Amino acid sequence: MASPLDVEAVRARFASLRRGEQVFLDAPAGSQVPDSVIDAIAGYLRASNANSGGAFATSVRTDELTAHGRAACARFLGCSPEEIVYGASSTALNFQLSRTAARDFAPGDEIVCTRLDHDSNIAPWLELAHDKGLVVRFADFHDDGSLDMDSLAAAIGPRTRVVACTWASNALGTVNDIARVSALAHAAGALAWIDAVHWAPHGPIDVAAAGADVLFTSPYKFYGPHLGVAFARAELLEAWRPYKVRPADPFPLGHRHELGTLPFELVAGVTAAIEYIESLGWPAIQAHERALGARFLDGLPANTRLHGLPTMAGRVATFCVSIDGVTPAEAARRLAERGFAVWDGSYYAHEVMPRLGLPGGAVRIGFVHYNTPAEVDGVLAALKGLE
Ligand SMILES: Cc1ncc(COP(=O)(O)O)c(C=O)c1O
């Protein structure tokens, strides 16, 4: 049994939550950050601000901080520090690394994407297909929001070079069996290209167990600053010819694939975010989120239709709903008036809404470990009041 999360003690660590301005149910678009993350960012700028590679004290501290940061990310993802690549965002890293990986792809080579994915793990491949004559095939999902593994297996063929799949859906909350997805990719000799952005705030990642060859996260979804962090297997980083400036040639692995000066203050912030999660532990986080999610599902009012899995089995506490007689945009506006921050639209899960027949998208309500049972009850009552 996980020791229970002391949610009030957790909330005391966040300036934004102490403010009590609104109920934050928008974590799938970006979570709040604890004070320790803010302090790490400001602390770097106050005490260590410099470029890397110099002989003087602030530069030496900057290099130490970056090494510490890569080690923290490596712990977080279960890889080695040299397999970490920092970038501006998950989307930027995906465009960049997909281009690097595809330098030797030939016309007619195939990429498999899924209709559950955020567009950041689809559009890079569509653009490459446009540039290089590749073929993009799509795997479908079932009406309940779970990935259709038969459709995925059928889309993979002898010319598949990459299977691009999300670990968890940022729209419907579904958690995919990523190890199985990766095994299917590898059986065809393809790379498993995994978007872990939505999963990362909700549970542990072990890239080896997941079978990921490349994997993306966005620290601003897991209590850190706005930045992207990717993993790529050492052999790939070694074999790929990076897009880089010539003086960066001698740098080892991951760093060879980073473009320009890193945002060191944000690297410090990511490290603090990972240390924050480590201070709580995944079992306590997951037990708390599961309880919040079950409470939400149990209390859904009659006017609210859920898109996605009906219990907490196979999902995280990210809920996509339609409200009878109210457009998603209007519902989000009225909920905001009552102090609830929720999202509406497609959240860049560009294939999901047409597939569900929801041209106006839906309302997304996301719970993370800093939310409370009272907040769940509050938003349920507010949803009911939208009638
Ligand atoms: C599942 C998923 N993948 C990728 C992204 C894009 O992340 P970034 O904003 O870091 O490019 C998001 C952002 O919402 C997401 O939810």
Ligand as a Chemical Component Dictionary entry (heavy atoms), coordinates in Angstrom:
data_LIG
# 
_chem_comp.id                   LIG 
_chem_comp.type                 NON-POLYMER 
_chem_comp.pdbx_formal_charge   0 
_chem_comp.three_letter_code    LIG 
# 
loop_
_chem_comp_atom.comp_id 
_chem_comp_atom.atom_id 
_chem_comp_atom.alt_atom_id 
_chem_comp_atom.type_symbol 
_chem_comp_atom.charge 
_chem_comp_atom.model_Cartn_x 
_chem_comp_atom.model_Cartn_y 
_chem_comp_atom.model_Cartn_z 
_chem_comp_atom.pdbx_ordinal 
LIG C1 C1 C 0 0.880 14.274 -25.469 1  
LIG C2 C2 C 0 1.593 15.529 -25.843 2  
LIG N1 N1 N 0 2.624 15.459 -26.677 3  
LIG C3 C3 C 0 3.324 16.559 -27.042 4  
LIG C4 C4 C 0 2.971 17.798 -26.597 5  
LIG C5 C5 C 0 3.759 18.983 -27.067 6  
LIG O1 O1 O 0 4.645 19.386 -26.071 7  
LIG P1 P1 P 0 5.470 20.745 -26.248 8  
LIG O2 O2 O 0 4.545 21.853 -25.896 9  
LIG O3 O3 O 0 6.611 20.601 -25.269 10 
LIG O4 O4 O 0 5.933 20.819 -27.637 11 
LIG C6 C6 C 0 1.880 17.925 -25.728 12 
LIG C7 C7 C 0 1.456 19.258 -25.268 13 
LIG O5 O5 O 0 0.322 19.477 -24.929 14 
LIG C8 C8 C 0 1.184 16.756 -25.335 15 
LIG O6 O6 O 0 0.133 16.830 -24.508 16 
# 
loop_
_chem_comp_bond.comp_id 
_chem_comp_bond.atom_id_1 
_chem_comp_bond.atom_id_2 
_chem_comp_bond.value_order 
_chem_comp_bond.pdbx_ordinal 
LIG C1 C2 SING 1  
LIG C2 N1 SING 2  
LIG C2 C8 DOUB 3  
LIG N1 C3 DOUB 4  
LIG C3 C4 SING 5  
LIG C4 C5 SING 6  
LIG C4 C6 DOUB 7  
LIG C5 O1 SING 8  
LIG O1 P1 SING 9  
LIG P1 O2 DOUB 10 
LIG P1 O3 SING 11 
LIG P1 O4 SING 12 
LIG C6 C7 SING 13 
LIG C6 C8 SING 14 
LIG C7 O5 DOUB 15 
LIG C8 O6 SING 16 
# 
